[in-house]
Amino acid sequence: MKTTRKRYSAEFKAKVAMEAIRGDLTLAELAAKHGVHHTMIGAWKRQAMDGM
């Protein structure tokens, strides 16, 4: 059975990354809130920080 990978829009990634940068919630809490693995959020956060 073949499944397709889930794709996230740039807007969604930016929104989640900004929440991570803000630091109100931990990466684990953000992952549970948005249904995304915490390592992905960490990668998006790093990309956002490098782009600033």
mmCIF file of the N, C-alpha and C atoms, coordinates in Angstrom:
data_MODEL
# 
_entry.id   MODEL 
# 
loop_
_atom_site.group_PDB 
_atom_site.id 
_atom_site.type_symbol 
_atom_site.label_atom_id 
_atom_site.label_alt_id 
_atom_site.label_comp_id 
_atom_site.label_asym_id 
_atom_site.label_entity_id 
_atom_site.label_seq_id 
_atom_site.pdbx_PDB_ins_code 
_atom_site.Cartn_x 
_atom_site.Cartn_y 
_atom_site.Cartn_z 
_atom_site.occupancy 
_atom_site.B_iso_or_equiv 
_atom_site.pdbx_formal_charge 
_atom_site.auth_seq_id 
_atom_site.auth_comp_id 
_atom_site.auth_asym_id 
_atom_site.auth_atom_id 
_atom_site.pdbx_PDB_model_num 
ATOM 1   N N  . MET A 1 1  ? 0.843  -1.173 0.000  1.00 0.00 ? 1  MET A N  1 
ATOM 2   C CA . MET A 1 1  ? 0.000  0.000  0.000  1.00 0.00 ? 1  MET A CA 1 
ATOM 3   C C  . MET A 1 1  ? 0.892  1.241  0.000  1.00 0.00 ? 1  MET A C  1 
ATOM 4   N N  . LYS A 1 2  ? 0.673  2.082  -0.963 1.00 0.00 ? 2  LYS A N  1 
ATOM 5   C CA . LYS A 1 2  ? 1.483  3.287  -1.102 1.00 0.00 ? 2  LYS A CA 1 
ATOM 6   C C  . LYS A 1 2  ? 0.719  4.491  -0.568 1.00 0.00 ? 2  LYS A C  1 
ATOM 7   N N  . THR A 1 3  ? 1.367  5.249  0.285  1.00 0.00 ? 3  THR A N  1 
ATOM 8   C CA . THR A 1 3  ? 0.754  6.466  0.808  1.00 0.00 ? 3  THR A CA 1 
ATOM 9   C C  . THR A 1 3  ? 1.599  7.657  0.385  1.00 0.00 ? 3  THR A C  1 
ATOM 10  N N  . THR A 1 4  ? 0.971  8.778  0.236  1.00 0.00 ? 4  THR A N  1 
ATOM 11  C CA . THR A 1 4  ? 1.701  9.985  -0.136 1.00 0.00 ? 4  THR A CA 1 
ATOM 12  C C  . THR A 1 4  ? 2.128  10.733 1.122  1.00 0.00 ? 4  THR A C  1 
ATOM 13  N N  . ARG A 1 5  ? 3.249  11.414 0.998  1.00 0.00 ? 5  ARG A N  1 
ATOM 14  C CA . ARG A 1 5  ? 3.748  12.200 2.122  1.00 0.00 ? 5  ARG A CA 1 
ATOM 15  C C  . ARG A 1 5  ? 2.888  13.431 2.314  1.00 0.00 ? 5  ARG A C  1 
ATOM 16  N N  . LYS A 1 6  ? 2.740  13.804 3.557  1.00 0.00 ? 6  LYS A N  1 
ATOM 17  C CA . LYS A 1 6  ? 1.968  15.003 3.868  1.00 0.00 ? 6  LYS A CA 1 
ATOM 18  C C  . LYS A 1 6  ? 2.817  16.225 3.553  1.00 0.00 ? 6  LYS A C  1 
ATOM 19  N N  . ARG A 1 7  ? 2.223  17.192 2.897  1.00 0.00 ? 7  ARG A N  1 
ATOM 20  C CA . ARG A 1 7  ? 2.923  18.429 2.559  1.00 0.00 ? 7  ARG A CA 1 
ATOM 21  C C  . ARG A 1 7  ? 2.310  19.574 3.343  1.00 0.00 ? 7  ARG A C  1 
ATOM 22  N N  . TYR A 1 8  ? 3.174  20.436 3.849  1.00 0.00 ? 8  TYR A N  1 
ATOM 23  C CA . TYR A 1 8  ? 2.728  21.580 4.628  1.00 0.00 ? 8  TYR A CA 1 
ATOM 24  C C  . TYR A 1 8  ? 3.021  22.850 3.841  1.00 0.00 ? 8  TYR A C  1 
ATOM 25  N N  . SER A 1 9  ? 2.093  23.779 3.861  1.00 0.00 ? 9  SER A N  1 
ATOM 26  C CA . SER A 1 9  ? 2.271  25.035 3.135  1.00 0.00 ? 9  SER A CA 1 
ATOM 27  C C  . SER A 1 9  ? 3.317  25.896 3.839  1.00 0.00 ? 9  SER A C  1 
ATOM 28  N N  . ALA A 1 10 ? 3.863  26.815 3.080  1.00 0.00 ? 10 ALA A N  1 
ATOM 29  C CA . ALA A 1 10 ? 4.859  27.728 3.638  1.00 0.00 ? 10 ALA A CA 1 
ATOM 30  C C  . ALA A 1 10 ? 4.251  28.587 4.739  1.00 0.00 ? 10 ALA A C  1 
ATOM 31  N N  . GLU A 1 11 ? 2.978  28.944 4.579  1.00 0.00 ? 11 GLU A N  1 
ATOM 32  C CA . GLU A 1 11 ? 2.314  29.768 5.586  1.00 0.00 ? 11 GLU A CA 1 
ATOM 33  C C  . GLU A 1 11 ? 2.183  29.005 6.905  1.00 0.00 ? 11 GLU A C  1 
ATOM 34  N N  . PHE A 1 12 ? 1.823  27.719 6.811  1.00 0.00 ? 12 PHE A N  1 
ATOM 35  C CA . PHE A 1 12 ? 1.686  26.893 8.014  1.00 0.00 ? 12 PHE A CA 1 
ATOM 36  C C  . PHE A 1 12 ? 3.039  26.740 8.705  1.00 0.00 ? 12 PHE A C  1 
ATOM 37  N N  . LYS A 1 13 ? 4.085  26.463 7.923  1.00 0.00 ? 13 LYS A N  1 
ATOM 38  C CA . LYS A 1 13 ? 5.431  26.311 8.491  1.00 0.00 ? 13 LYS A CA 1 
ATOM 39  C C  . LYS A 1 13 ? 5.873  27.594 9.179  1.00 0.00 ? 13 LYS A C  1 
ATOM 40  N N  . ALA A 1 14 ? 5.619  28.733 8.543  1.00 0.00 ? 14 ALA A N  1 
ATOM 41  C CA . ALA A 1 14 ? 6.021  30.017 9.124  1.00 0.00 ? 14 ALA A CA 1 
ATOM 42  C C  . ALA A 1 14 ? 5.263  30.294 10.410 1.00 0.00 ? 14 ALA A C  1 
ATOM 43  N N  . LYS A 1 15 ? 3.966  29.973 10.416 1.00 0.00 ? 15 LYS A N  1 
ATOM 44  C CA . LYS A 1 15 ? 3.157  30.208 11.612 1.00 0.00 ? 15 LYS A CA 1 
ATOM 45  C C  . LYS A 1 15 ? 3.663  29.368 12.779 1.00 0.00 ? 15 LYS A C  1 
ATOM 46  N N  . VAL A 1 16 ? 3.928  28.085 12.526 1.00 0.00 ? 16 VAL A N  1 
ATOM 47  C CA . VAL A 1 16 ? 4.400  27.195 13.584 1.00 0.00 ? 16 VAL A CA 1 
ATOM 48  C C  . VAL A 1 16 ? 5.803  27.594 14.035 1.00 0.00 ? 16 VAL A C  1 
ATOM 49  N N  . ALA A 1 17 ? 6.663  27.964 13.084 1.00 0.00 ? 17 ALA A N  1 
ATOM 50  C CA . ALA A 1 17 ? 8.019  28.389 13.431 1.00 0.00 ? 17 ALA A CA 1 
ATOM 51  C C  . ALA A 1 17 ? 7.996  29.642 14.302 1.00 0.00 ? 17 ALA A C  1 
ATOM 52  N N  . MET A 1 18 ? 7.127  30.581 13.988 1.00 0.00 ? 18 MET A N  1 
ATOM 53  C CA . MET A 1 18 ? 7.041  31.797 14.800 1.00 0.00 ? 18 MET A CA 1 
ATOM 54  C C  . MET A 1 18 ? 6.542  31.485 16.209 1.00 0.00 ? 18 MET A C  1 
ATOM 55  N N  . GLU A 1 19 ? 5.615  30.540 16.324 1.00 0.00 ? 19 GLU A N  1 
ATOM 56  C CA . GLU A 1 19 ? 5.170  30.127 17.658 1.00 0.00 ? 19 GLU A CA 1 
ATOM 57  C C  . GLU A 1 19 ? 6.325  29.505 18.430 1.00 0.00 ? 19 GLU A C  1 
ATOM 58  N N  . ALA A 1 20 ? 7.171  28.725 17.737 1.00 0.00 ? 20 ALA A N  1 
ATOM 59  C CA . ALA A 1 20 ? 8.317  28.093 18.396 1.00 0.00 ? 20 ALA A CA 1 
ATOM 60  C C  . ALA A 1 20 ? 9.340  29.138 18.823 1.00 0.00 ? 20 ALA A C  1 
ATOM 61  N N  . ILE A 1 21 ? 9.574  30.125 17.970 1.00 0.00 ? 21 ILE A N  1 
ATOM 62  C CA . ILE A 1 21 ? 10.533 31.183 18.292 1.00 0.00 ? 21 ILE A CA 1 
ATOM 63  C C  . ILE A 1 21 ? 10.033 32.000 19.480 1.00 0.00 ? 21 ILE A C  1 
ATOM 64  N N  . ARG A 1 22 ? 8.728  32.268 19.504 1.00 0.00 ? 22 ARG A N  1 
ATOM 65  C CA . ARG A 1 22 ? 8.132  33.030 20.600 1.00 0.00 ? 22 ARG A CA 1 
ATOM 66  C C  . ARG A 1 22 ? 8.389  32.339 21.935 1.00 0.00 ? 22 ARG A C  1 
ATOM 67  N N  . GLY A 1 23 ? 8.333  31.007 21.948 1.00 0.00 ? 23 GLY A N  1 
ATOM 68  C CA . GLY A 1 23 ? 8.698  30.255 23.140 1.00 0.00 ? 23 GLY A CA 1 
ATOM 69  C C  . GLY A 1 23 ? 7.636  30.122 24.202 1.00 0.00 ? 23 GLY A C  1 
ATOM 70  N N  . ASP A 1 24 ? 6.384  30.417 23.875 1.00 0.00 ? 24 ASP A N  1 
ATOM 71  C CA . ASP A 1 24 ? 5.317  30.271 24.871 1.00 0.00 ? 24 ASP A CA 1 
ATOM 72  C C  . ASP A 1 24 ? 5.059  28.802 25.195 1.00 0.00 ? 24 ASP A C  1 
ATOM 73  N N  . LEU A 1 25 ? 5.191  27.932 24.190 1.00 0.00 ? 25 LEU A N  1 
ATOM 74  C CA . LEU A 1 25 ? 4.989  26.494 24.363 1.00 0.00 ? 25 LEU A CA 1 
ATOM 75  C C  . LEU A 1 25 ? 6.272  25.756 23.988 1.00 0.00 ? 25 LEU A C  1 
ATOM 76  N N  . THR A 1 26 ? 6.449  24.563 24.536 1.00 0.00 ? 26 THR A N  1 
ATOM 77  C CA . THR A 1 26 ? 7.604  23.750 24.170 1.00 0.00 ? 26 THR A CA 1 
ATOM 78  C C  . THR A 1 26 ? 7.373  23.159 22.783 1.00 0.00 ? 26 THR A C  1 
ATOM 79  N N  . LEU A 1 27 ? 8.436  22.618 22.184 1.00 0.00 ? 27 LEU A N  1 
ATOM 80  C CA . LEU A 1 27 ? 8.295  21.980 20.877 1.00 0.00 ? 27 LEU A CA 1 
ATOM 81  C C  . LEU A 1 27 ? 7.337  20.797 20.953 1.00 0.00 ? 27 LEU A C  1 
ATOM 82  N N  . ALA A 1 28 ? 7.378  20.054 22.047 1.00 0.00 ? 28 ALA A N  1 
ATOM 83  C CA . ALA A 1 28 ? 6.482  18.909 22.209 1.00 0.00 ? 28 ALA A CA 1 
ATOM 84  C C  . ALA A 1 28 ? 5.028  19.366 22.285 1.00 0.00 ? 28 ALA A C  1 
ATOM 85  N N  . GLU A 1 29 ? 4.782  20.466 22.987 1.00 0.00 ? 29 GLU A N  1 
ATOM 86  C CA . GLU A 1 29 ? 3.418  20.985 23.088 1.00 0.00 ? 29 GLU A CA 1 
ATOM 87  C C  . GLU A 1 29 ? 2.926  21.497 21.740 1.00 0.00 ? 29 GLU A C  1 
ATOM 88  N N  . LEU A 1 30 ? 3.815  22.177 21.001 1.00 0.00 ? 30 LEU A N  1 
ATOM 89  C CA . LEU A 1 30 ? 3.444  22.648 19.668 1.00 0.00 ? 30 LEU A CA 1 
ATOM 90  C C  . LEU A 1 30 ? 3.175  21.472 18.730 1.00 0.00 ? 30 LEU A C  1 
ATOM 91  N N  . ALA A 1 31 ? 3.983  20.417 18.853 1.00 0.00 ? 31 ALA A N  1 
ATOM 92  C CA . ALA A 1 31 ? 3.796  19.237 18.014 1.00 0.00 ? 31 ALA A CA 1 
ATOM 93  C C  . ALA A 1 31 ? 2.437  18.604 18.263 1.00 0.00 ? 31 ALA A C  1 
ATOM 94  N N  . ALA A 1 32 ? 2.043  18.507 19.507 1.00 0.00 ? 32 ALA A N  1 
ATOM 95  C CA . ALA A 1 32 ? 0.742  17.933 19.843 1.00 0.00 ? 32 ALA A CA 1 
ATOM 96  C C  . ALA A 1 32 ? -0.391 18.844 19.360 1.00 0.00 ? 32 ALA A C  1 
ATOM 97  N N  . LYS A 1 33 ? -0.195 20.137 19.476 1.00 0.00 ? 33 LYS A N  1 
ATOM 98  C CA . LYS A 1 33 ? -1.223 21.102 19.081 1.00 0.00 ? 33 LYS A CA 1 
ATOM 99  C C  . LYS A 1 33 ? -1.481 21.063 17.576 1.00 0.00 ? 33 LYS A C  1 
ATOM 100 N N  . HIS A 1 34 ? -0.400 20.965 16.783 1.00 0.00 ? 34 HIS A N  1 
ATOM 101 C CA . HIS A 1 34 ? -0.520 21.050 15.329 1.00 0.00 ? 34 HIS A CA 1 
ATOM 102 C C  . HIS A 1 34 ? -0.457 19.692 14.623 1.00 0.00 ? 34 HIS A C  1 
ATOM 103 N N  . GLY A 1 35 ? -0.166 18.631 15.352 1.00 0.00 ? 35 GLY A N  1 
ATOM 104 C CA . GLY A 1 35 ? -0.101 17.308 14.741 1.00 0.00 ? 35 GLY A CA 1 
ATOM 105 C C  . GLY A 1 35 ? 1.109  17.101 13.856 1.00 0.00 ? 35 GLY A C  1 
ATOM 106 N N  . VAL A 1 36 ? 2.241  17.690 14.258 1.00 0.00 ? 36 VAL A N  1 
ATOM 107 C CA . VAL A 1 36 ? 3.487  17.612 13.493 1.00 0.00 ? 36 VAL A CA 1 
ATOM 108 C C  . VAL A 1 36 ? 4.563  17.095 14.433 1.00 0.00 ? 36 VAL A C  1 
ATOM 109 N N  . HIS A 1 37 ? 5.541  16.339 13.912 1.00 0.00 ? 37 HIS A N  1 
ATOM 110 C CA . HIS A 1 37 ? 6.614  15.828 14.757 1.00 0.00 ? 37 HIS A CA 1 
ATOM 111 C C  . HIS A 1 37 ? 7.488  16.982 15.245 1.00 0.00 ? 37 HIS A C  1 
ATOM 112 N N  . HIS A 1 38 ? 7.965  16.866 16.473 1.00 0.00 ? 38 HIS A N  1 
ATOM 113 C CA . HIS A 1 38 ? 8.721  17.975 17.082 1.00 0.00 ? 38 HIS A CA 1 
ATOM 114 C C  . HIS A 1 38 ? 10.028 18.260 16.355 1.00 0.00 ? 38 HIS A C  1 
ATOM 115 N N  . THR A 1 39 ? 10.646 17.276 15.726 1.00 0.00 ? 39 THR A N  1 
ATOM 116 C CA . THR A 1 39 ? 11.888 17.535 14.994 1.00 0.00 ? 39 THR A CA 1 
ATOM 117 C C  . THR A 1 39 ? 11.635 18.389 13.757 1.00 0.00 ? 39 THR A C  1 
ATOM 118 N N  . MET A 1 40 ? 10.460 18.241 13.150 1.00 0.00 ? 40 MET A N  1 
ATOM 119 C CA . MET A 1 40 ? 10.113 19.079 11.999 1.00 0.00 ? 40 MET A CA 1 
ATOM 120 C C  . MET A 1 40 ? 9.963  20.533 12.432 1.00 0.00 ? 40 MET A C  1 
ATOM 121 N N  . ILE A 1 41 ? 9.343  20.738 13.581 1.00 0.00 ? 41 ILE A N  1 
ATOM 122 C CA . ILE A 1 41 ? 9.177  22.098 14.087 1.00 0.00 ? 41 ILE A CA 1 
ATOM 123 C C  . ILE A 1 41 ? 10.544 22.707 14.382 1.00 0.00 ? 41 ILE A C  1 
ATOM 124 N N  . GLY A 1 42 ? 11.448 21.923 14.952 1.00 0.00 ? 42 GLY A N  1 
ATOM 125 C CA . GLY A 1 42 ? 12.801 22.409 15.220 1.00 0.00 ? 42 GLY A CA 1 
ATOM 126 C C  . GLY A 1 42 ? 13.527 22.797 13.943 1.00 0.00 ? 42 GLY A C  1 
ATOM 127 N N  . ALA A 1 43 ? 13.346 22.009 12.892 1.00 0.00 ? 43 ALA A N  1 
ATOM 128 C CA . ALA A 1 43 ? 13.983 22.313 11.606 1.00 0.00 ? 43 ALA A CA 1 
ATOM 129 C C  . ALA A 1 43 ? 13.395 23.588 11.007 1.00 0.00 ? 43 ALA A C  1 
ATOM 130 N N  . TRP A 1 44 ? 12.073 23.734 11.073 1.00 0.00 ? 44 TRP A N  1 
ATOM 131 C CA . TRP A 1 44 ? 11.432 24.944 10.553 1.00 0.00 ? 44 TRP A CA 1 
ATOM 132 C C  . TRP A 1 44 ? 11.885 26.166 11.335 1.00 0.00 ? 44 TRP A C  1 
ATOM 133 N N  . LYS A 1 45 ? 12.067 26.005 12.646 1.00 0.00 ? 45 LYS A N  1 
ATOM 134 C CA . LYS A 1 45 ? 12.518 27.110 13.502 1.00 0.00 ? 45 LYS A CA 1 
ATOM 135 C C  . LYS A 1 45 ? 13.929 27.528 13.103 1.00 0.00 ? 45 LYS A C  1 
ATOM 136 N N  . ARG A 1 46 ? 14.818 26.535 12.900 1.00 0.00 ? 46 ARG A N  1 
ATOM 137 C CA . ARG A 1 46 ? 16.184 26.838 12.483 1.00 0.00 ? 46 ARG A CA 1 
ATOM 138 C C  . ARG A 1 46 ? 16.211 27.549 11.130 1.00 0.00 ? 46 ARG A C  1 
ATOM 139 N N  . GLN A 1 47 ? 15.391 27.079 10.188 1.00 0.00 ? 47 GLN A N  1 
ATOM 140 C CA . GLN A 1 47 ? 15.322 27.721 8.859  1.00 0.00 ? 47 GLN A CA 1 
ATOM 141 C C  . GLN A 1 47 ? 14.855 29.165 8.980  1.00 0.00 ? 47 GLN A C  1 
ATOM 142 N N  . ALA A 1 48 ? 13.878 29.397 9.837  1.00 0.00 ? 48 ALA A N  1 
ATOM 143 C CA . ALA A 1 48 ? 13.380 30.758 10.026 1.00 0.00 ? 48 ALA A CA 1 
ATOM 144 C C  . ALA A 1 48 ? 14.435 31.645 10.649 1.00 0.00 ? 48 ALA A C  1 
ATOM 145 N N  . MET A 1 49 ? 15.155 31.120 11.629 1.00 0.00 ? 49 MET A N  1 
ATOM 146 C CA . MET A 1 49 ? 16.199 31.909 12.292 1.00 0.00 ? 49 MET A CA 1 
ATOM 147 C C  . MET A 1 49 ? 17.339 32.226 11.318 1.00 0.00 ? 49 MET A C  1 
ATOM 148 N N  . ASP A 1 50 ? 17.692 31.266 10.463 1.00 0.00 ? 50 ASP A N  1 
ATOM 149 C CA . ASP A 1 50 ? 18.764 31.504 9.487  1.00 0.00 ? 50 ASP A CA 1 
ATOM 150 C C  . ASP A 1 50 ? 18.340 32.528 8.436  1.00 0.00 ? 50 ASP A C  1 
ATOM 151 N N  . GLY A 1 51 ? 17.047 32.564 8.132  1.00 0.00 ? 51 GLY A N  1 
ATOM 152 C CA . GLY A 1 51 ? 16.547 33.484 7.127  1.00 0.00 ? 51 GLY A CA 1 
ATOM 153 C C  . GLY A 1 51 ? 16.376 34.909 7.611  1.00 0.00 ? 51 GLY A C  1 
ATOM 154 N N  . MET A 1 52 ? 16.434 35.105 8.921  1.00 0.00 ? 52 MET A N  1 
ATOM 155 C CA . MET A 1 52 ? 16.233 36.451 9.462  1.00 0.00 ? 52 MET A CA 1 
ATOM 156 C C  . MET A 1 52 ? 17.468 37.297 9.306  1.00 0.00 ? 52 MET A C  1 
# 
